Amino acid sequence: MVSEFEIKKQICDIGKRIYNRNMVAANDGNISVKISDNEFLCTPTGVSKGFMTPEYICKVDAKGNVLQANGDFKPSSEIKMHMRVYEKRPDVNAVVHAHPTYATSFAIAGIPLTQPIMPEAVIALGCVPIAEYGTPSTNEIPDAVEKYLPYYDAVLLESHGALTYSDSLLAAYHKMESVEFYAELLFKSRLL
């Protein structure tokens, strides 16, 4: 079994990846991992995902209540969205939320990623719908996302970003990479 510290290191690694790939700016985005039925590790609010260390990572329960946090760190303000995913999808063990530029551009334009442009996108993701706009850190976003959770592993958030989830942190991150790659290809093919 992987230790909590190792999972915290993995979260930091994925944070660096989404930061280095321009999927987040400044303190944007958040990541969480389910470690038991009532314990979750998550990134803190107000911190750049590219510069985290394991000490930054918070632990919350299934309601988003803080179980452990160092110093002034507080769990992501979007923890409600993550908890709704875990509640409705028992197969999910990790959630990634980011603002990748191409995918977020589609979310802003109100265009879902539903065009089957290449086999890999269809196999890896299927369609990526857009959840209606919700005010960040409220229940509006989890409520908007909920109806898509049983059917999709990735959702665009209207005028906000993208949300991916899977059975492992690496798989959830790969889905985010795929969403952005798919959106970029779709954007460029439309230009042509």
Secondary structure, DSSP 8 states (H G I E B T S, - for coil): ---HHHHHHHHHHHHHHHHHTTS--TT--EEEEEEETTEEEE-BTTS-TTS--GGG-EEE-TT--EEE--TT--B-TTHHHHHHHHHH-TT--EEEEE--HHHHHHHHHT--B----SHHHHHHT--B-EE----TTSTHHHHHHHTTTTT-SEEEETTTEEEEEESSHHHHHHHHHHHHHHHHHHHHHHH-
